[in-house]
Amino acid sequence: MSSSSPSPSKLSHIADFLHTCPAWVLALFVGSLVAMNLLANKSLGGLPSWLALDAGFLFSWVAFALMDMTVKRFGEAAGNILAFTAIVFNLFIVLIFFMASLLPGEWSASYDAAGQSLPAINAALDQTFAGSWYVVFGSTVAICVSSLFNNRVNVLVARWLHRDNFGVYASRSFISTGLAQFVDNLTFALIVSIPFFGWSLLQAVTCAATGALAELLMEVVFSPVSYRIVRIWEARQTGAAYLEKYVEAR
């Protein structure tokens, strides 16, 4: 076995967490990645010139909220496992979408009132689902980097605050998510927006910051719900066997 191959203990850790993790958490995480990538194709209009925002922000906060919940209950490593497993599933779905875009045929939305398919609309829909290699690459790198960053910061803030209540949960979640969303947006801008769309560095930084604030606001609104879910997990001892086997500072 090569030195780069995962050790059995790491594979066991991954398998144990995926067995422990509530199925809906992983399903919702994957769904949020797929949805945010599709909605990112729609830029929002009527905004100030310094704010570039796409419809993906409606879902981007979901992934970070799920990571924050997972880190709170199961630890940092579990949050990383959740994120990277979802990323792999997302790439598989992206591949299926790409294959579907190559199939001959017409999208139902391409038909006009007379029942004729409009080639330009059909091609645009194919392109929307096929995506561009640099967008897929940029978004994948961005979510990988920001996920690791989010989970690390979340744990560090928790260690610094030394308490366990909603205020602390909100603080660790908001700080980690706000910073990680900025890292996510900036990483994508550096890989995609600057070289391919002609953005300046100032535009990239400004839009990364303002976009992060908009995305963070969504998590702030729903934080009482996510905190309540974590408390239910704790009350029901969800993942107790996992926590006993993999002791982590949470």
KESELUM-919113 format. One record per residue: residue number from 1; residue in one letter; x negated, z, y negated of N, C-alpha, C in turn. Coordinates in steps of 0.2 Angstrom, whole numbers, plus 5000, padded with zeros to 4 digits. Example, Ala and Ser with C-alpha at 12.3 -4.5 7.8 and 13.67 -1.06 7.14 Angstrom:
! residues 2
n|res|nc1|nc3|nc2|cac1|cac3|cac2|cc1|cc3|cc2
1|A|4934|5039|5028|4938|5039|5022|4934|5039|5016
2|S|4936|5035|5011|4932|5036|5005|4936|5039|5000
This chain:
! residues 250
n|res|nc1|nc3|nc2|cac1|cac3|cac2|cc1|cc3|cc2
1|M|4996|5000|5006|5000|5000|5000|4996|5000|4994
2|S|4997|4996|4989|4993|4995|4983|4994|5001|4979
3|S|4990|5003|4974|4990|5008|4970|4996|5008|4965
4|S|4998|5002|4964|5004|5001|4959|5011|5002|4962
5|S|5011|5003|4968|5017|5004|4972|5020|5011|4970
6|P|5027|5012|4969|5029|5018|4968|5028|5023|4974
7|S|5027|5029|4973|5026|5033|4979|5033|5035|4981
8|P|5033|5037|4988|5039|5039|4991|5043|5045|4987
9|S|5039|5050|4984|5042|5055|4980|5046|5052|4974
10|K|5043|5047|4971|5046|5045|4965|5053|5041|4967
11|L|5052|5037|4973|5058|5034|4975|5063|5039|4977
12|S|5061|5044|4980|5066|5050|4982|5069|5053|4976
13|H|5065|5054|4971|5068|5056|4965|5073|5052|4962
14|I|5072|5045|4961|5077|5041|4959|5083|5041|4963
15|A|5082|5040|4970|5088|5040|4974|5092|5047|4974
16|D|5089|5052|4973|5092|5059|4972|5096|5059|4966
17|F|5093|5056|4960|5097|5057|4954|5103|5052|4954
18|L|5102|5046|4957|5108|5041|4957|5113|5043|4962
19|H|5111|5047|4967|5117|5050|4971|5120|5056|4968
20|T|5117|5059|4963|5120|5065|4959|5124|5063|4953
21|C|5121|5058|4950|5124|5056|4943|5131|5053|4944
22|P|5136|5056|4940|5143|5053|4941|5143|5046|4940
23|A|5147|5042|4945|5146|5035|4945|5149|5032|4938
24|W|5153|5035|4935|5156|5032|4929|5151|5032|4923
25|V|5146|5036|4923|5141|5037|4918|5136|5030|4919
26|L|5134|5029|4925|5130|5023|4926|5134|5016|4924
27|A|5140|5016|4927|5145|5011|4925|5146|5009|4918
28|L|5147|5015|4914|5148|5014|4907|5142|5012|4903
29|F|5136|5015|4906|5130|5013|4903|5128|5005|4903
30|V|5129|5003|4909|5128|4996|4911|5133|4992|4906
31|G|5140|4994|4906|5145|4990|4903|5143|4990|4895
32|S|5140|4996|4893|5139|4996|4885|5133|4991|4884
33|L|5128|4991|4888|5122|4986|4887|5125|4979|4887
34|V|5129|4977|4892|5132|4970|4892|5136|4969|4886
35|A|5140|4974|4884|5145|4973|4878|5141|4972|4872
36|M|5136|4976|4871|5132|4976|4864|5128|4970|4864
37|N|5126|4967|4869|5122|4961|4869|5127|4955|4867
38|L|5133|4955|4870|5138|4950|4869|5140|4950|4861
39|L|5142|4956|4859|5144|4957|4853|5139|4956|4847
40|A|5133|4957|4849|5127|4956|4844|5127|4949|4842
41|N|5131|4944|4845|5131|4937|4843|5135|4936|4837
42|K|5139|4941|4835|5144|4941|4829|5141|4945|4823
43|S|5139|4942|4818|5136|4946|4812|5142|4948|4808
44|L|5142|4954|4805|5148|4956|4801|5147|4953|4794
45|G|5152|4951|4791|5152|4948|4784|5155|4953|4779
46|G|5154|4952|4773|5157|4956|4768|5152|4962|4767
47|L|5146|4962|4769|5142|4968|4768|5137|4967|4763
48|P|5134|4972|4760|5128|4971|4755|5123|4967|4758
49|S|5119|4964|4753|5113|4960|4756|5108|4963|4759
50|W|5107|4970|4758|5102|4974|4761|5104|4977|4768
51|L|5111|4975|4770|5113|4978|4776|5115|4972|4781
52|A|5111|4971|4786|5112|4966|4791|5115|4970|4798
53|L|5121|4969|4799|5124|4973|4805|5128|4968|4809
54|D|5127|4968|4816|5132|4964|4820|5137|4969|4824
55|A|5141|4966|4827|5147|4969|4830|5144|4974|4836
56|G|5138|4973|4838|5135|4976|4844|5135|4984|4843
57|F|5135|4986|4836|5134|4993|4835|5140|4997|4837
58|L|5146|4994|4839|5152|4997|4841|5151|5000|4848
59|F|5146|4997|4852|5144|4999|4859|5137|5002|4859
60|S|5133|5001|4855|5126|5003|4856|5125|5010|4856
61|W|5129|5014|4852|5129|5021|4852|5131|5024|4859
62|V|5135|5021|4863|5137|5023|4870|5131|5025|4874
63|A|5126|5020|4875|5121|5021|4879|5117|5027|4877
64|F|5116|5028|4871|5112|5034|4868|5116|5040|4869
65|A|5122|5040|4868|5126|5046|4870|5126|5048|4877
66|L|5126|5043|4881|5126|5045|4889|5119|5047|4891
67|M|5113|5045|4887|5107|5047|4889|5106|5055|4886
68|D|5109|5056|4880|5109|5063|4878|5112|5068|4882
69|M|5118|5066|4885|5122|5070|4890|5118|5071|4896
70|T|5115|5066|4899|5111|5066|4905|5105|5071|4904
71|V|5101|5070|4898|5095|5074|4897|5097|5081|4897
72|K|5103|5083|4893|5105|5089|4892|5107|5093|4899
73|R|5110|5089|4904|5112|5092|4910|5106|5092|4915
74|F|5103|5085|4916|5099|5084|4922|5091|5083|4920
75|G|5090|5083|4913|5083|5083|4911|5080|5076|4909
76|E|5075|5076|4906|5072|5070|4903|5071|5064|4909
77|A|5068|5066|4914|5066|5061|4919|5073|5058|4922
78|A|5078|5062|4922|5085|5059|4924|5087|5054|4919
79|G|5086|5056|4913|5088|5051|4907|5085|5045|4908
80|N|5078|5045|4909|5074|5039|4910|5076|5035|4916
81|I|5078|5038|4921|5080|5034|4927|5087|5031|4926
82|L|5091|5034|4923|5098|5032|4921|5097|5025|4917
83|A|5093|5026|4911|5092|5020|4907|5089|5014|4910
84|F|5083|5015|4914|5080|5009|4917|5084|5006|4923
85|T|5088|5010|4926|5093|5008|4931|5098|5003|4928
86|A|5101|5005|4923|5106|5002|4919|5102|4995|4916
87|I|5096|4996|4914|5093|4990|4911|5092|4984|4917
88|V|5090|4986|4923|5090|4982|4928|5096|4978|4930
89|F|5102|4982|4930|5108|4979|4931|5110|4975|4926
90|N|5109|4976|4920|5110|4972|4914|5107|4965|4914
91|L|5100|4965|4916|5097|4959|4917|5099|4955|4923
92|F|5102|4958|4928|5105|4954|4933|5112|4951|4931
93|I|5115|4955|4927|5122|4952|4924|5120|4946|4919
94|V|5115|4947|4915|5112|4942|4911|5111|4935|4914
95|L|5107|4936|4920|5106|4930|4924|5112|4927|4927
96|I|5117|4931|4929|5123|4928|4931|5127|4924|4926
97|F|5127|4927|4920|5130|4924|4914|5126|4917|4913
98|F|5119|4917|4913|5116|4911|4912|5117|4906|4917
99|M|5118|4908|4923|5120|4903|4929|5127|4900|4927
100|A|5131|4904|4925|5138|4902|4924|5138|4897|4918
101|S|5134|4898|4913|5134|4893|4907|5131|4886|4909
102|L|5128|4886|4915|5125|4879|4917|5130|4876|4922
103|L|5136|4879|4924|5141|4876|4928|5145|4871|4924
104|P|5147|4865|4926|5151|4861|4923|5158|4863|4922
105|G|5161|4862|4916|5168|4864|4915|5169|4866|4908
106|E|5175|4868|4906|5177|4870|4900|5180|4877|4899
107|W|5178|4880|4894|5181|4887|4893|5188|4886|4890
108|S|5192|4891|4892|5199|4890|4889|5199|4890|4882
109|A|5195|4894|4879|5195|4895|4871|5193|4888|4868
110|S|5190|4883|4871|5188|4877|4868|5194|4872|4867
111|Y|5200|4874|4870|5205|4869|4870|5209|4870|4863
112|D|5210|4864|4860|5214|4864|4854|5222|4865|4855
113|A|5226|4864|4850|5233|4865|4851|5236|4859|4855
114|A|5232|4853|4855|5234|4847|4858|5232|4847|4866
115|G|5229|4852|4868|5226|4853|4874|5220|4849|4876
116|Q|5216|4847|4871|5210|4844|4871|5204|4849|4871
117|S|5199|4848|4875|5193|4853|4875|5189|4850|4870
118|L|5187|4854|4865|5182|4852|4860|5175|4854|4862
119|P|5171|4848|4863|5164|4849|4866|5160|4854|4862
120|A|5160|4854|4855|5156|4859|4851|5157|4866|4853
121|I|5164|4867|4853|5166|4874|4854|5164|4876|4861
122|N|5165|4872|4866|5163|4873|4873|5155|4874|4874
123|A|5151|4870|4870|5144|4871|4870|5142|4878|4867
124|A|5146|4880|4862|5144|4886|4858|5146|4892|4863
125|L|5151|4892|4867|5153|4897|4871|5147|4898|4877
126|D|5145|4892|4879|5140|4892|4884|5134|4895|4882
127|Q|5132|4893|4875|5126|4896|4873|5126|4904|4871
128|T|5132|4906|4869|5134|4913|4868|5132|4917|4875
129|F|5135|4915|4880|5134|4918|4886|5127|4917|4890
130|A|5124|4911|4888|5118|4910|4891|5112|4914|4888
131|G|5113|4915|4881|5108|4918|4877|5102|4915|4876
132|S|5097|4917|4873|5090|4914|4872|5085|4919|4875
133|W|5080|4916|4878|5075|4920|4881|5072|4925|4877
134|Y|5071|4923|4871|5067|4928|4866|5072|4934|4864
135|V|5078|4932|4864|5083|4938|4862|5084|4943|4868
136|V|5084|4940|4874|5084|4944|4880|5078|4948|4881
137|F|5072|4945|4880|5066|4948|4880|5065|4954|4875
138|G|5067|4952|4869|5067|4957|4863|5071|4963|4864
139|S|5077|4962|4866|5082|4967|4867|5080|4972|4873
140|T|5077|4969|4878|5075|4973|4884|5069|4977|4882
141|V|5064|4974|4879|5059|4978|4877|5061|4984|4872
142|A|5066|4982|4868|5068|4987|4863|5072|4993|4866
143|I|5076|4992|4871|5080|4997|4874|5075|5001|4879
144|C|5070|4998|4882|5065|5002|4886|5061|5007|4882
145|V|5059|5004|4876|5055|5009|4872|5059|5014|4869
146|S|5065|5012|4866|5069|5017|4863|5072|5022|4867
147|S|5073|5020|4874|5076|5025|4879|5071|5031|4880
148|L|5065|5029|4881|5059|5033|4882|5058|5038|4876
149|F|5059|5035|4870|5058|5039|4864|5064|5044|4863
150|N|5070|5041|4864|5076|5045|4863|5075|5052|4868
151|N|5074|5051|4874|5074|5056|4879|5068|5061|4878
152|R|5063|5059|4876|5057|5063|4874|5059|5068|4868
153|V|5061|5064|4863|5063|5068|4856|5069|5073|4858
154|N|5073|5071|4862|5079|5075|4863|5077|5082|4866
155|V|5072|5081|4871|5069|5087|4874|5065|5092|4870
156|L|5061|5088|4865|5057|5092|4861|5061|5096|4856
157|V|5066|5093|4853|5070|5096|4849|5074|5102|4852
158|A|5076|5101|4858|5079|5107|4862|5074|5113|4863
159|R|5068|5111|4864|5063|5117|4865|5062|5120|4859
160|W|5062|5117|4853|5061|5120|4847|5067|5124|4844
161|L|5073|5122|4846|5079|5126|4844|5080|5132|4848
162|H|5078|5132|4855|5079|5138|4859|5086|5141|4860
163|R|5091|5137|4859|5098|5139|4860|5102|5134|4863
164|D|5108|5136|4865|5113|5132|4869|5120|5133|4867
165|N|5121|5129|4861|5128|5128|4859|5129|5122|4856
166|F|5135|5120|4853|5137|5114|4851|5132|5112|4845
167|G|5130|5116|4841|5126|5115|4835|5119|5112|4837
168|V|5117|5115|4842|5110|5113|4845|5111|5107|4849
169|Y|5116|5106|4853|5117|5100|4856|5118|5094|4851
170|A|5122|5095|4846|5123|5090|4841|5116|5088|4837
171|S|5112|5094|4836|5106|5092|4832|5101|5088|4836
172|R|5100|5090|4843|5096|5087|4847|5098|5079|4848
173|S|5105|5078|4849|5107|5072|4850|5107|5067|4844
174|F|5109|5070|4838|5108|5066|4832|5101|5064|4830
175|I|5097|5069|4830|5090|5068|4828|5087|5063|4833
176|S|5088|5064|4840|5085|5059|4844|5088|5052|4844
177|T|5094|5052|4843|5098|5045|4843|5096|5042|4836
178|G|5096|5045|4831|5095|5042|4824|5088|5039|4824
179|L|5083|5043|4827|5076|5040|4827|5076|5034|4832
180|A|5079|5035|4838|5078|5030|4843|5082|5024|4841
181|Q|5087|5024|4838|5091|5018|4836|5087|5014|4831
182|F|5083|5018|4826|5079|5015|4822|5073|5011|4825
183|V|5070|5015|4830|5065|5012|4834|5067|5006|4838
184|D|5073|5006|4841|5076|5001|4844|5077|4994|4840
185|N|5080|4996|4834|5082|4990|4829|5075|4987|4827
186|L|5070|4991|4825|5064|4989|4822|5060|4985|4828
187|T|5060|4988|4834|5056|4984|4839|5059|4977|4840
188|F|5066|4977|4840|5069|4970|4841|5067|4966|4835
189|A|5068|4968|4829|5066|4964|4823|5059|4962|4823
190|L|5054|4966|4825|5047|4964|4826|5046|4958|4831
191|I|5050|4959|4836|5049|4954|4842|5053|4947|4841
192|V|5059|4948|4838|5063|4942|4837|5065|4940|4830
193|S|5067|4945|4826|5070|4943|4819|5064|4940|4815
194|I|5058|4943|4815|5053|4941|4810|5050|4934|4813
195|P|5048|4934|4819|5045|4927|4821|5050|4922|4822
196|F|5056|4923|4824|5061|4918|4826|5066|4916|4820
197|F|5068|4922|4816|5073|4921|4811|5070|4921|4804
198|G|5064|4922|4804|5061|4922|4797|5062|4928|4793
199|W|5063|4934|4796|5064|4940|4792|5058|4942|4789
200|S|5058|4946|4783|5052|4949|4781|5051|4956|4784
201|L|5045|4959|4783|5045|4966|4786|5049|4971|4782
202|L|5050|4970|4776|5054|4974|4772|5062|4974|4775
203|Q|5064|4967|4776|5071|4966|4778|5071|4970|4785
204|A|5066|4969|4789|5066|4972|4796|5067|4980|4796
205|V|5063|4983|4792|5063|4990|4791|5070|4992|4788
206|T|5072|4989|4783|5078|4991|4779|5084|4990|4784
207|C|5085|4985|4787|5090|4984|4792|5090|4988|4798
208|A|5084|4990|4800|5083|4994|4806|5086|5001|4804
209|A|5084|5003|4798|5086|5010|4796|5094|5010|4794
210|T|5097|5005|4791|5104|5005|4789|5108|5004|4796
211|G|5105|5000|4800|5109|4999|4806|5109|5005|4811
212|A|5103|5009|4811|5103|5015|4814|5108|5020|4812
213|L|5109|5021|4805|5114|5025|4802|5121|5024|4804
214|A|5122|5017|4804|5129|5015|4806|5130|5017|4814
215|E|5125|5016|4818|5126|5017|4825|5126|5025|4826
216|L|5122|5028|4823|5122|5036|4823|5129|5038|4821
217|L|5132|5036|4816|5139|5038|4814|5144|5038|4820
218|M|5144|5033|4824|5148|5032|4830|5147|5038|4835
219|E|5141|5040|4836|5140|5045|4841|5142|5052|4837
220|V|5141|5053|4831|5143|5059|4828|5151|5060|4829
221|V|5154|5055|4828|5162|5055|4829|5164|5057|4836
222|F|5160|5055|4841|5162|5056|4848|5158|5062|4851
223|S|5154|5065|4847|5149|5070|4850|5153|5076|4853
224|P|5159|5078|4850|5163|5084|4853|5165|5082|4860
225|V|5167|5076|4861|5169|5074|4868|5163|5074|4873
226|S|5157|5071|4871|5152|5071|4875|5149|5078|4877
227|Y|5150|5083|4872|5148|5090|4873|5152|5093|4878
228|R|5159|5092|4877|5164|5095|4882|5163|5092|4889
229|I|5161|5086|4890|5159|5083|4896|5153|5087|4899
230|V|5148|5088|4895|5142|5092|4898|5144|5099|4900
231|R|5148|5102|4896|5151|5109|4898|5155|5109|4905
232|I|5159|5104|4906|5162|5103|4912|5157|5102|4918
233|W|5152|5098|4917|5147|5097|4922|5144|5104|4924
234|E|5142|5108|4918|5139|5114|4920|5144|5119|4923
235|A|5150|5119|4921|5155|5124|4924|5156|5122|4932
236|R|5156|5115|4933|5157|5113|4940|5151|5113|4944
237|Q|5145|5115|4941|5139|5115|4944|5137|5107|4947
238|T|5139|5103|4943|5137|5096|4945|5130|5095|4945
239|G|5127|5092|4950|5120|5091|4951|5116|5097|4952
240|A|5119|5103|4955|5115|5109|4956|5109|5108|4961
241|A|5111|5104|4966|5105|5103|4971|5100|5099|4968
242|Y|5101|5094|4964|5096|5090|4961|5092|5094|4956
243|L|5095|5099|4952|5091|5103|4948|5087|5108|4951
244|E|5089|5110|4957|5085|5115|4961|5079|5111|4964
245|K|5080|5105|4965|5074|5101|4969|5069|5099|4963
246|Y|5072|5097|4957|5067|5094|4952|5068|5098|4946
247|V|5064|5104|4946|5065|5108|4940|5062|5105|4934
248|E|5066|5105|4928|5063|5102|4922|5065|5107|4916
249|A|5061|5107|4911|5063|5110|4905|5069|5106|4901
250|R|5075|5108|4901|5080|5104|4898|5082|5107|4891
